[in-house]
């Protein structure tokens, strides 16, 4: 079962904008990430669910998509995510080298949860 989830997990760049993620969808994924292991048991990460259309439209221009794909600027209208989980760290922890590992583990956990809940389609 975990193998199936990992095999379906990948970097998604196009989304079905007609499906509106709800706060609970994102909170459920954040709960999974909270149970993920973290370096030094520091609990440095904080998660902010963003699902309101007006806020998404405001922050969308600041998002970067697939930086190595120079000819692609990101999802077009109708293909944009309807929910984002912003991952930030506690004040004063930005220089901790373990932080990037913690973010990676939390992100992968969120992605596996989204696949399991069929919030992404493969």
N, C-alpha and C positions, 0 to 999 in steps of 0.2 A: 504494500500500500504506500509506504513512504517512497519507494522507488518510483511508482507512478507519478506521485506529486513532483518529485525532483525532475523527472523526465519532461513533465509538462511545464515546468517553471522555466522562464526565460525573460529577456528584456522585452517588454511590450511597449510599442511606440504608437499604436493606433487603438482607439477605444470606441465603443458604441455610446455615443453621447445621448442617445435616446433613453438609455438606462440611467436613471438618476440614483446615485449612491446616497444612502441615508446616513445620518450620524451614527446609528447603531452598527451599520456595516463597518465603518471605520473604527469605532470603539472596540468591536470584537477583535479586529486585527491588532489593534494596539494592545489589548489584553494578552494576546499571544506573545507579542514582542516583550512585554513586561516579564514574562516567565523565561525569556531567553537567558543563557549564561552571559555574564559580562566580566571583563577583566577587573581583578582586585575587588570584586563584588562592590564596585563603586557606585552603581546605580546612577550614572551620570546623565543618561539620556532622558529627554522629555519629548512627548509626542503631542502634536497639535492636529486634530482632525479638521480639515477644511472641506466643506461640502456645499456651502451656500453659493449660489450662482454669481451673485454680485462680487463676492470676495474672490472666487476663482477667476472671474474676468479681470479683476484688478491685478492679481499676481501673475497671471498667465504670461504676459510679456517678459517677465523676469526669469522664466524657466528656460533651461538649456536642455536640448534634446540631442542625443547621439552626436556628440561633438566631433567624432571622427568622420561622420558623413557630411562632408563640406557642402554638398548640394541640397541638403534637406534641412529645412528650418523648423520642423516639428509638425505635429498633427494639424490638419486643417479644420476648419469649422465642421462640426459634426463628428469629428474623430478625436476630440479632446477628452481628457478624463473629467468625470463629474465628481471626483473626490480625490483628495491628496492628503497624505499624512506627512506633515512637516516634522523632521527629526532635528532637535536642537540639544545642546548640552547645558548642564548647569553652569552657572557663572564661575569662571576661574578654571574650568577644565579643558579649555580649548587646546592648550599645549600638551596635554597628556597624550603620549603616543599610542596608548591602548584604545583611545577613543575611536579611531578609524576602524579597528577590528570590531568594536562593540556596535558601531553603526552598520557594518556589513552583516553581522549576525542578526541584528534586529530587522534589517531590510529583507534578508533572505527569509526570515521567519514570517514576516508580513506577506511576502510573495507566496510562500507555500500555503499560508492560510487563505489568501485570495484564490489560489488555484483550487483548493479543497472546497471552498464555498461557491465555486464556479462563477466568481466575479470576473474572471478572465476566461476567454474561450480560446482553445487551441485548435 
